[in-house]
Amino acid sequence: MALCGVGFGFFQAPNNRAIMNSAPHARSGVAGGMLSAARLLGQTLGAPVSPFCFAPAAPQAQTSR
């Protein structure tokens, strides 16, 4: 988890800066809003989708009868 956090930290800050610098100054508010909306959409979809990625590796429960 720490490795992922460091990787995201090193990637996200320069990526956000590049996105914001590429937008015209008059549209910087719109660019920031879209950036925030895309981040929130990724967080919202990532939470329910991640269990499907890890499900094949999970041990199956054995029931005894």
mmCIF file of the N, C-alpha and C atoms, coordinates in Angstrom:
data_MODEL
# 
_entry.id   MODEL 
# 
loop_
_atom_site.group_PDB 
_atom_site.id 
_atom_site.type_symbol 
_atom_site.label_atom_id 
_atom_site.label_alt_id 
_atom_site.label_comp_id 
_atom_site.label_asym_id 
_atom_site.label_entity_id 
_atom_site.label_seq_id 
_atom_site.pdbx_PDB_ins_code 
_atom_site.Cartn_x 
_atom_site.Cartn_y 
_atom_site.Cartn_z 
_atom_site.occupancy 
_atom_site.B_iso_or_equiv 
_atom_site.pdbx_formal_charge 
_atom_site.auth_seq_id 
_atom_site.auth_comp_id 
_atom_site.auth_asym_id 
_atom_site.auth_atom_id 
_atom_site.pdbx_PDB_model_num 
ATOM 1   N N  . MET A 1 1  ? 0.824   -1.184  0.000   1.00 0.00 ? 1  MET A N  1 
ATOM 2   C CA . MET A 1 1  ? 0.000   0.000   0.000   1.00 0.00 ? 1  MET A CA 1 
ATOM 3   C C  . MET A 1 1  ? 0.875   1.257   0.000   1.00 0.00 ? 1  MET A C  1 
ATOM 4   N N  . ALA A 1 2  ? 1.951   1.205   0.764   1.00 0.00 ? 2  ALA A N  1 
ATOM 5   C CA . ALA A 1 2  ? 2.831   2.372   0.811   1.00 0.00 ? 2  ALA A CA 1 
ATOM 6   C C  . ALA A 1 2  ? 3.484   2.610   -0.550  1.00 0.00 ? 2  ALA A C  1 
ATOM 7   N N  . LEU A 1 3  ? 3.869   1.535   -1.221  1.00 0.00 ? 3  LEU A N  1 
ATOM 8   C CA . LEU A 1 3  ? 4.481   1.673   -2.539  1.00 0.00 ? 3  LEU A CA 1 
ATOM 9   C C  . LEU A 1 3  ? 3.495   2.296   -3.530  1.00 0.00 ? 3  LEU A C  1 
ATOM 10  N N  . CYS A 1 4  ? 2.259   1.872   -3.479  1.00 0.00 ? 4  CYS A N  1 
ATOM 11  C CA . CYS A 1 4  ? 1.231   2.455   -4.352  1.00 0.00 ? 4  CYS A CA 1 
ATOM 12  C C  . CYS A 1 4  ? 1.006   3.925   -4.011  1.00 0.00 ? 4  CYS A C  1 
ATOM 13  N N  . GLY A 1 5  ? 0.957   4.251   -2.737  1.00 0.00 ? 5  GLY A N  1 
ATOM 14  C CA . GLY A 1 5  ? 0.764   5.641   -2.323  1.00 0.00 ? 5  GLY A CA 1 
ATOM 15  C C  . GLY A 1 5  ? 1.879   6.545   -2.804  1.00 0.00 ? 5  GLY A C  1 
ATOM 16  N N  . VAL A 1 6  ? 3.106   6.077   -2.692  1.00 0.00 ? 6  VAL A N  1 
ATOM 17  C CA . VAL A 1 6  ? 4.249   6.869   -3.159  1.00 0.00 ? 6  VAL A CA 1 
ATOM 18  C C  . VAL A 1 6  ? 4.197   7.013   -4.683  1.00 0.00 ? 6  VAL A C  1 
ATOM 19  N N  . GLY A 1 7  ? 3.864   5.930   -5.363  1.00 0.00 ? 7  GLY A N  1 
ATOM 20  C CA . GLY A 1 7  ? 3.759   5.982   -6.828  1.00 0.00 ? 7  GLY A CA 1 
ATOM 21  C C  . GLY A 1 7  ? 2.683   6.945   -7.286  1.00 0.00 ? 7  GLY A C  1 
ATOM 22  N N  . PHE A 1 8  ? 1.518   6.888   -6.642  1.00 0.00 ? 8  PHE A N  1 
ATOM 23  C CA . PHE A 1 8  ? 0.454   7.818   -6.997  1.00 0.00 ? 8  PHE A CA 1 
ATOM 24  C C  . PHE A 1 8  ? 0.862   9.250   -6.700  1.00 0.00 ? 8  PHE A C  1 
ATOM 25  N N  . GLY A 1 9  ? 1.550   9.464   -5.591  1.00 0.00 ? 9  GLY A N  1 
ATOM 26  C CA . GLY A 1 9  ? 1.994   10.805  -5.237  1.00 0.00 ? 9  GLY A CA 1 
ATOM 27  C C  . GLY A 1 9  ? 2.972   11.372  -6.250  1.00 0.00 ? 9  GLY A C  1 
ATOM 28  N N  . PHE A 1 10 ? 3.902   10.549  -6.714  1.00 0.00 ? 10 PHE A N  1 
ATOM 29  C CA . PHE A 1 10 ? 4.871   11.013  -7.706  1.00 0.00 ? 10 PHE A CA 1 
ATOM 30  C C  . PHE A 1 10 ? 4.231   11.222  -9.071  1.00 0.00 ? 10 PHE A C  1 
ATOM 31  N N  . PHE A 1 11 ? 3.153   10.499  -9.371  1.00 0.00 ? 11 PHE A N  1 
ATOM 32  C CA . PHE A 1 11 ? 2.506   10.635  -10.671 1.00 0.00 ? 11 PHE A CA 1 
ATOM 33  C C  . PHE A 1 11 ? 1.468   11.743  -10.687 1.00 0.00 ? 11 PHE A C  1 
ATOM 34  N N  . GLN A 1 12 ? 0.632   11.807  -9.664  1.00 0.00 ? 12 GLN A N  1 
ATOM 35  C CA . GLN A 1 12 ? -0.541  12.670  -9.712  1.00 0.00 ? 12 GLN A CA 1 
ATOM 36  C C  . GLN A 1 12 ? -0.200  14.154  -9.702  1.00 0.00 ? 12 GLN A C  1 
ATOM 37  N N  . ALA A 1 13 ? 0.737   14.573  -8.888  1.00 0.00 ? 13 ALA A N  1 
ATOM 38  C CA . ALA A 1 13 ? 1.057   16.000  -8.821  1.00 0.00 ? 13 ALA A CA 1 
ATOM 39  C C  . ALA A 1 13 ? 1.573   16.547  -10.154 1.00 0.00 ? 13 ALA A C  1 
ATOM 40  N N  . PRO A 1 14 ? 2.556   15.924  -10.804 1.00 0.00 ? 14 PRO A N  1 
ATOM 41  C CA . PRO A 1 14 ? 2.989   16.455  -12.111 1.00 0.00 ? 14 PRO A CA 1 
ATOM 42  C C  . PRO A 1 14 ? 1.912   16.320  -13.187 1.00 0.00 ? 14 PRO A C  1 
ATOM 43  N N  . ASN A 1 15 ? 1.118   15.257  -13.118 1.00 0.00 ? 15 ASN A N  1 
ATOM 44  C CA . ASN A 1 15 ? 0.055   15.069  -14.096 1.00 0.00 ? 15 ASN A CA 1 
ATOM 45  C C  . ASN A 1 15 ? -0.994  16.171  -13.966 1.00 0.00 ? 15 ASN A C  1 
ATOM 46  N N  . ASN A 1 16 ? -1.403  16.471  -12.740 1.00 0.00 ? 16 ASN A N  1 
ATOM 47  C CA . ASN A 1 16 ? -2.377  17.542  -12.519 1.00 0.00 ? 16 ASN A CA 1 
ATOM 48  C C  . ASN A 1 16 ? -1.827  18.886  -12.964 1.00 0.00 ? 16 ASN A C  1 
ATOM 49  N N  . ARG A 1 17 ? -0.561  19.113  -12.700 1.00 0.00 ? 17 ARG A N  1 
ATOM 50  C CA . ARG A 1 17 ? 0.064   20.376  -13.102 1.00 0.00 ? 17 ARG A CA 1 
ATOM 51  C C  . ARG A 1 17 ? 0.088   20.512  -14.624 1.00 0.00 ? 17 ARG A C  1 
ATOM 52  N N  . ALA A 1 18 ? 0.407   19.425  -15.317 1.00 0.00 ? 18 ALA A N  1 
ATOM 53  C CA . ALA A 1 18 ? 0.433   19.462  -16.781 1.00 0.00 ? 18 ALA A CA 1 
ATOM 54  C C  . ALA A 1 18 ? -0.961  19.719  -17.348 1.00 0.00 ? 18 ALA A C  1 
ATOM 55  N N  . ILE A 1 19 ? -1.964  19.100  -16.751 1.00 0.00 ? 19 ILE A N  1 
ATOM 56  C CA . ILE A 1 19 ? -3.340  19.308  -17.219 1.00 0.00 ? 19 ILE A CA 1 
ATOM 57  C C  . ILE A 1 19 ? -3.753  20.761  -17.000 1.00 0.00 ? 19 ILE A C  1 
ATOM 58  N N  . MET A 1 20 ? -3.492  21.287  -15.827 1.00 0.00 ? 20 MET A N  1 
ATOM 59  C CA . MET A 1 20 ? -3.901  22.656  -15.527 1.00 0.00 ? 20 MET A CA 1 
ATOM 60  C C  . MET A 1 20 ? -3.115  23.683  -16.353 1.00 0.00 ? 20 MET A C  1 
ATOM 61  N N  . ASN A 1 21 ? -1.846  23.414  -16.634 1.00 0.00 ? 21 ASN A N  1 
ATOM 62  C CA . ASN A 1 21 ? -1.050  24.337  -17.441 1.00 0.00 ? 21 ASN A CA 1 
ATOM 63  C C  . ASN A 1 21 ? -1.444  24.300  -18.912 1.00 0.00 ? 21 ASN A C  1 
ATOM 64  N N  . SER A 1 22 ? -2.020  23.197  -19.374 1.00 0.00 ? 22 SER A N  1 
ATOM 65  C CA . SER A 1 22 ? -2.399  23.109  -20.784 1.00 0.00 ? 22 SER A CA 1 
ATOM 66  C C  . SER A 1 22 ? -3.724  23.807  -21.066 1.00 0.00 ? 22 SER A C  1 
ATOM 67  N N  . ALA A 1 23 ? -4.518  24.077  -20.047 1.00 0.00 ? 23 ALA A N  1 
ATOM 68  C CA . ALA A 1 23 ? -5.797  24.762  -20.232 1.00 0.00 ? 23 ALA A CA 1 
ATOM 69  C C  . ALA A 1 23 ? -5.570  26.266  -20.324 1.00 0.00 ? 23 ALA A C  1 
ATOM 70  N N  . PRO A 1 24 ? -6.349  26.939  -21.161 1.00 0.00 ? 24 PRO A N  1 
ATOM 71  C CA . PRO A 1 24 ? -6.246  28.410  -21.192 1.00 0.00 ? 24 PRO A CA 1 
ATOM 72  C C  . PRO A 1 24 ? -6.617  29.002  -19.836 1.00 0.00 ? 24 PRO A C  1 
ATOM 73  N N  . HIS A 1 25 ? -6.050  30.145  -19.528 1.00 0.00 ? 25 HIS A N  1 
ATOM 74  C CA . HIS A 1 25 ? -6.267  30.763  -18.212 1.00 0.00 ? 25 HIS A CA 1 
ATOM 75  C C  . HIS A 1 25 ? -7.754  31.020  -17.957 1.00 0.00 ? 25 HIS A C  1 
ATOM 76  N N  . ALA A 1 26 ? -8.481  31.407  -18.995 1.00 0.00 ? 26 ALA A N  1 
ATOM 77  C CA . ALA A 1 26 ? -9.907  31.689  -18.836 1.00 0.00 ? 26 ALA A CA 1 
ATOM 78  C C  . ALA A 1 26 ? -10.711 30.429  -18.520 1.00 0.00 ? 26 ALA A C  1 
ATOM 79  N N  . ARG A 1 27 ? -10.170 29.270  -18.846 1.00 0.00 ? 27 ARG A N  1 
ATOM 80  C CA . ARG A 1 27 ? -10.879 28.009  -18.622 1.00 0.00 ? 27 ARG A CA 1 
ATOM 81  C C  . ARG A 1 27 ? -10.266 27.182  -17.496 1.00 0.00 ? 27 ARG A C  1 
ATOM 82  N N  . SER A 1 28 ? -9.445  27.785  -16.673 1.00 0.00 ? 28 SER A N  1 
ATOM 83  C CA . SER A 1 28 ? -8.778  27.016  -15.613 1.00 0.00 ? 28 SER A CA 1 
ATOM 84  C C  . SER A 1 28 ? -9.771  26.479  -14.583 1.00 0.00 ? 28 SER A C  1 
ATOM 85  N N  . GLY A 1 29 ? -10.846 27.194  -14.335 1.00 0.00 ? 29 GLY A N  1 
ATOM 86  C CA . GLY A 1 29 ? -11.865 26.703  -13.408 1.00 0.00 ? 29 GLY A CA 1 
ATOM 87  C C  . GLY A 1 29 ? -12.561 25.468  -13.935 1.00 0.00 ? 29 GLY A C  1 
ATOM 88  N N  . VAL A 1 30 ? -12.874 25.475  -15.229 1.00 0.00 ? 30 VAL A N  1 
ATOM 89  C CA . VAL A 1 30 ? -13.510 24.319  -15.860 1.00 0.00 ? 30 VAL A CA 1 
ATOM 90  C C  . VAL A 1 30 ? -12.555 23.135  -15.858 1.00 0.00 ? 30 VAL A C  1 
ATOM 91  N N  . ALA A 1 31 ? -11.289 23.384  -16.165 1.00 0.00 ? 31 ALA A N  1 
ATOM 92  C CA . ALA A 1 31 ? -10.306 22.301  -16.171 1.00 0.00 ? 31 ALA A CA 1 
ATOM 93  C C  . ALA A 1 31 ? -10.151 21.697  -14.780 1.00 0.00 ? 31 ALA A C  1 
ATOM 94  N N  . GLY A 1 32 ? -10.126 22.526  -13.753 1.00 0.00 ? 32 GLY A N  1 
ATOM 95  C CA . GLY A 1 32 ? -10.030 22.026  -12.382 1.00 0.00 ? 32 GLY A CA 1 
ATOM 96  C C  . GLY A 1 32 ? -11.255 21.216  -11.989 1.00 0.00 ? 32 GLY A C  1 
ATOM 97  N N  . GLY A 1 33 ? -12.433 21.676  -12.402 1.00 0.00 ? 33 GLY A N  1 
ATOM 98  C CA . GLY A 1 33 ? -13.657 20.941  -12.119 1.00 0.00 ? 33 GLY A CA 1 
ATOM 99  C C  . GLY A 1 33 ? -13.697 19.592  -12.808 1.00 0.00 ? 33 GLY A C  1 
ATOM 100 N N  . MET A 1 34 ? -13.265 19.556  -14.064 1.00 0.00 ? 34 MET A N  1 
ATOM 101 C CA . MET A 1 34 ? -13.236 18.278  -14.786 1.00 0.00 ? 34 MET A CA 1 
ATOM 102 C C  . MET A 1 34 ? -12.210 17.326  -14.189 1.00 0.00 ? 34 MET A C  1 
ATOM 103 N N  . LEU A 1 35 ? -11.081 17.860  -13.774 1.00 0.00 ? 35 LEU A N  1 
ATOM 104 C CA . LEU A 1 35 ? -10.057 17.045  -13.128 1.00 0.00 ? 35 LEU A CA 1 
ATOM 105 C C  . LEU A 1 35 ? -10.591 16.447  -11.836 1.00 0.00 ? 35 LEU A C  1 
ATOM 106 N N  . SER A 1 36 ? -11.277 17.261  -11.055 1.00 0.00 ? 36 SER A N  1 
ATOM 107 C CA . SER A 1 36 ? -11.854 16.788  -9.805  1.00 0.00 ? 36 SER A CA 1 
ATOM 108 C C  . SER A 1 36 ? -12.961 15.765  -10.060 1.00 0.00 ? 36 SER A C  1 
ATOM 109 N N  . ALA A 1 37 ? -13.797 16.007  -11.055 1.00 0.00 ? 37 ALA A N  1 
ATOM 110 C CA . ALA A 1 37 ? -14.875 15.069  -11.381 1.00 0.00 ? 37 ALA A CA 1 
ATOM 111 C C  . ALA A 1 37 ? -14.316 13.729  -11.852 1.00 0.00 ? 37 ALA A C  1 
ATOM 112 N N  . ALA A 1 38 ? -13.265 13.763  -12.668 1.00 0.00 ? 38 ALA A N  1 
ATOM 113 C CA . ALA A 1 38 ? -12.652 12.515  -13.140 1.00 0.00 ? 38 ALA A CA 1 
ATOM 114 C C  . ALA A 1 38 ? -12.033 11.742  -11.984 1.00 0.00 ? 38 ALA A C  1 
ATOM 115 N N  . ARG A 1 39 ? -11.410 12.440  -11.048 1.00 0.00 ? 39 ARG A N  1 
ATOM 116 C CA . ARG A 1 39 ? -10.813 11.784  -9.885  1.00 0.00 ? 39 ARG A CA 1 
ATOM 117 C C  . ARG A 1 39 ? -11.901 11.132  -9.033  1.00 0.00 ? 39 ARG A C  1 
ATOM 118 N N  . LEU A 1 40 ? -13.000 11.847  -8.803  1.00 0.00 ? 40 LEU A N  1 
ATOM 119 C CA . LEU A 1 40 ? -14.094 11.313  -8.001  1.00 0.00 ? 40 LEU A CA 1 
ATOM 120 C C  . LEU A 1 40 ? -14.760 10.129  -8.689  1.00 0.00 ? 40 LEU A C  1 
ATOM 121 N N  . LEU A 1 41 ? -14.912 10.189  -10.002 1.00 0.00 ? 41 LEU A N  1 
ATOM 122 C CA . LEU A 1 41 ? -15.492 9.066   -10.747 1.00 0.00 ? 41 LEU A CA 1 
ATOM 123 C C  . LEU A 1 41 ? -14.603 7.835   -10.622 1.00 0.00 ? 41 LEU A C  1 
ATOM 124 N N  . GLY A 1 42 ? -13.295 8.016   -10.723 1.00 0.00 ? 42 GLY A N  1 
ATOM 125 C CA . GLY A 1 42 ? -12.375 6.896   -10.559 1.00 0.00 ? 42 GLY A CA 1 
ATOM 126 C C  . GLY A 1 42 ? -12.435 6.292   -9.172  1.00 0.00 ? 42 GLY A C  1 
ATOM 127 N N  . GLN A 1 43 ? -12.537 7.131   -8.160  1.00 0.00 ? 43 GLN A N  1 
ATOM 128 C CA . GLN A 1 43 ? -12.641 6.625   -6.789  1.00 0.00 ? 43 GLN A CA 1 
ATOM 129 C C  . GLN A 1 43 ? -13.964 5.895   -6.583  1.00 0.00 ? 43 GLN A C  1 
ATOM 130 N N  . THR A 1 44 ? -15.038 6.444   -7.154  1.00 0.00 ? 44 THR A N  1 
ATOM 131 C CA . THR A 1 44 ? -16.362 5.854   -6.987  1.00 0.00 ? 44 THR A CA 1 
ATOM 132 C C  . THR A 1 44 ? -16.463 4.503   -7.686  1.00 0.00 ? 44 THR A C  1 
ATOM 133 N N  . LEU A 1 45 ? -15.921 4.390   -8.878  1.00 0.00 ? 45 LEU A N  1 
ATOM 134 C CA . LEU A 1 45 ? -15.979 3.131   -9.612  1.00 0.00 ? 45 LEU A CA 1 
ATOM 135 C C  . LEU A 1 45 ? -14.915 2.142   -9.144  1.00 0.00 ? 45 LEU A C  1 
ATOM 136 N N  . GLY A 1 46 ? -13.807 2.644   -8.638  1.00 0.00 ? 46 GLY A N  1 
ATOM 137 C CA . GLY A 1 46 ? -12.725 1.765   -8.205  1.00 0.00 ? 46 GLY A CA 1 
ATOM 138 C C  . GLY A 1 46 ? -13.083 0.929   -6.992  1.00 0.00 ? 46 GLY A C  1 
ATOM 139 N N  . ALA A 1 47 ? -13.867 1.492   -6.084  1.00 0.00 ? 47 ALA A N  1 
ATOM 140 C CA . ALA A 1 47 ? -14.242 0.755   -4.874  1.00 0.00 ? 47 ALA A CA 1 
ATOM 141 C C  . ALA A 1 47 ? -15.090 -0.477  -5.181  1.00 0.00 ? 47 ALA A C  1 
ATOM 142 N N  . PRO A 1 48 ? -16.142 -0.384  -5.981  1.00 0.00 ? 48 PRO A N  1 
ATOM 143 C CA . PRO A 1 48 ? -16.931 -1.603  -6.235  1.00 0.00 ? 48 PRO A CA 1 
ATOM 144 C C  . PRO A 1 48 ? -16.295 -2.554  -7.246  1.00 0.00 ? 48 PRO A C  1 
ATOM 145 N N  . VAL A 1 49 ? -15.404 -2.073  -8.099  1.00 0.00 ? 49 VAL A N  1 
ATOM 146 C CA . VAL A 1 49 ? -14.796 -2.935  -9.118  1.00 0.00 ? 49 VAL A CA 1 
ATOM 147 C C  . VAL A 1 49 ? -13.616 -3.726  -8.565  1.00 0.00 ? 49 VAL A C  1 
ATOM 148 N N  . SER A 1 50 ? -12.912 -3.184  -7.581  1.00 0.00 ? 50 SER A N  1 
ATOM 149 C CA . SER A 1 50 ? -11.723 -3.860  -7.059  1.00 0.00 ? 50 SER A CA 1 
ATOM 150 C C  . SER A 1 50 ? -11.988 -5.252  -6.485  1.00 0.00 ? 50 SER A C  1 
ATOM 151 N N  . PRO A 1 51 ? -13.115 -5.523  -5.819  1.00 0.00 ? 51 PRO A N  1 
ATOM 152 C CA . PRO A 1 51 ? -13.326 -6.903  -5.348  1.00 0.00 ? 51 PRO A CA 1 
ATOM 153 C C  . PRO A 1 51 ? -13.395 -7.925  -6.485  1.00 0.00 ? 51 PRO A C  1 
ATOM 154 N N  . PHE A 1 52 ? -13.898 -7.516  -7.642  1.00 0.00 ? 52 PHE A N  1 
ATOM 155 C CA . PHE A 1 52 ? -13.952 -8.433  -8.776  1.00 0.00 ? 52 PHE A CA 1 
ATOM 156 C C  . PHE A 1 52 ? -12.558 -8.766  -9.292  1.00 0.00 ? 52 PHE A C  1 
ATOM 157 N N  . CYS A 1 53 ? -11.622 -7.842  -9.126  1.00 0.00 ? 53 CYS A N  1 
ATOM 158 C CA . CYS A 1 53 ? -10.240 -8.100  -9.545  1.00 0.00 ? 53 CYS A CA 1 
ATOM 159 C C  . CYS A 1 53 ? -9.551  -9.069  -8.598  1.00 0.00 ? 53 CYS A C  1 
ATOM 160 N N  . PHE A 1 54 ? -9.881  -8.999  -7.305  1.00 0.00 ? 54 PHE A N  1 
ATOM 161 C CA . PHE A 1 54 ? -9.227  -9.845  -6.316  1.00 0.00 ? 54 PHE A CA 1 
ATOM 162 C C  . PHE A 1 54 ? -9.973  -11.146 -6.054  1.00 0.00 ? 54 PHE A C  1 
ATOM 163 N N  . ALA A 1 55 ? -11.199 -11.276 -6.522  1.00 0.00 ? 55 ALA A N  1 
ATOM 164 C CA . ALA A 1 55 ? -12.015 -12.462 -6.243  1.00 0.00 ? 55 ALA A CA 1 
ATOM 165 C C  . ALA A 1 55 ? -11.385 -13.768 -6.738  1.00 0.00 ? 55 ALA A C  1 
ATOM 166 N N  . PRO A 1 56 ? -10.782 -13.812 -7.920  1.00 0.00 ? 56 PRO A N  1 
ATOM 167 C CA . PRO A 1 56 ? -10.201 -15.084 -8.363  1.00 0.00 ? 56 PRO A CA 1 
ATOM 168 C C  . PRO A 1 56 ? -9.054  -15.582 -7.453  1.00 0.00 ? 56 PRO A C  1 
ATOM 169 N N  . ALA A 1 57 ? -8.363  -14.681 -6.786  1.00 0.00 ? 57 ALA A N  1 
ATOM 170 C CA . ALA A 1 57 ? -7.248  -15.083 -5.930  1.00 0.00 ? 57 ALA A CA 1 
ATOM 171 C C  . ALA A 1 57 ? -7.692  -15.452 -4.517  1.00 0.00 ? 57 ALA A C  1 
ATOM 172 N N  . ALA A 1 58 ? -8.923  -15.149 -4.172  1.00 0.00 ? 58 ALA A N  1 
ATOM 173 C CA . ALA A 1 58 ? -9.413  -15.416 -2.805  1.00 0.00 ? 58 ALA A CA 1 
ATOM 174 C C  . ALA A 1 58 ? -9.696  -16.906 -2.623  1.00 0.00 ? 58 ALA A C  1 
ATOM 175 N N  . PRO A 1 59 ? -9.350  -17.440 -1.469  1.00 0.00 ? 59 PRO A N  1 
ATOM 176 C CA . PRO A 1 59 ? -9.672  -18.858 -1.224  1.00 0.00 ? 59 PRO A CA 1 
ATOM 177 C C  . PRO A 1 59 ? -11.175 -19.061 -1.116  1.00 0.00 ? 59 PRO A C  1 
ATOM 178 N N  . GLN A 1 60 ? -11.631 -20.168 -1.625  1.00 0.00 ? 60 GLN A N  1 
ATOM 179 C CA . GLN A 1 60 ? -13.055 -20.475 -1.596  1.00 0.00 ? 60 GLN A CA 1 
ATOM 180 C C  . GLN A 1 60 ? -13.432 -21.047 -0.246  1.00 0.00 ? 60 GLN A C  1 
ATOM 181 N N  . ALA A 1 61 ? -14.584 -20.655 0.274   1.00 0.00 ? 61 ALA A N  1 
ATOM 182 C CA . ALA A 1 61 ? -15.059 -21.155 1.565   1.00 0.00 ? 61 ALA A CA 1 
ATOM 183 C C  . ALA A 1 61 ? -15.536 -22.603 1.398   1.00 0.00 ? 61 ALA A C  1 
ATOM 184 N N  . GLN A 1 62 ? -15.123 -23.442 2.319   1.00 0.00 ? 62 GLN A N  1 
ATOM 185 C CA . GLN A 1 62 ? -15.538 -24.842 2.316   1.00 0.00 ? 62 GLN A CA 1 
ATOM 186 C C  . GLN A 1 62 ? -16.645 -25.023 3.338   1.00 0.00 ? 62 GLN A C  1 
ATOM 187 N N  . THR A 1 63 ? -17.740 -25.570 2.923   1.00 0.00 ? 63 THR A N  1 
ATOM 188 C CA . THR A 1 63 ? -18.833 -25.845 3.850   1.00 0.00 ? 63 THR A CA 1 
ATOM 189 C C  . THR A 1 63 ? -18.900 -27.347 4.068   1.00 0.00 ? 63 THR A C  1 
ATOM 190 N N  . SER A 1 64 ? -19.032 -27.753 5.312   1.00 0.00 ? 64 SER A N  1 
ATOM 191 C CA . SER A 1 64 ? -19.143 -29.176 5.625   1.00 0.00 ? 64 SER A CA 1 
ATOM 192 C C  . SER A 1 64 ? -20.585 -29.504 5.962   1.00 0.00 ? 64 SER A C  1 
ATOM 193 N N  . ARG A 1 65 ? -21.028 -30.612 5.452   1.00 0.00 ? 65 ARG A N  1 
ATOM 194 C CA . ARG A 1 65 ? -22.423 -31.020 5.700   1.00 0.00 ? 65 ARG A CA 1 
ATOM 195 C C  . ARG A 1 65 ? -22.463 -32.320 6.410   1.00 0.00 ? 65 ARG A C  1 
# 
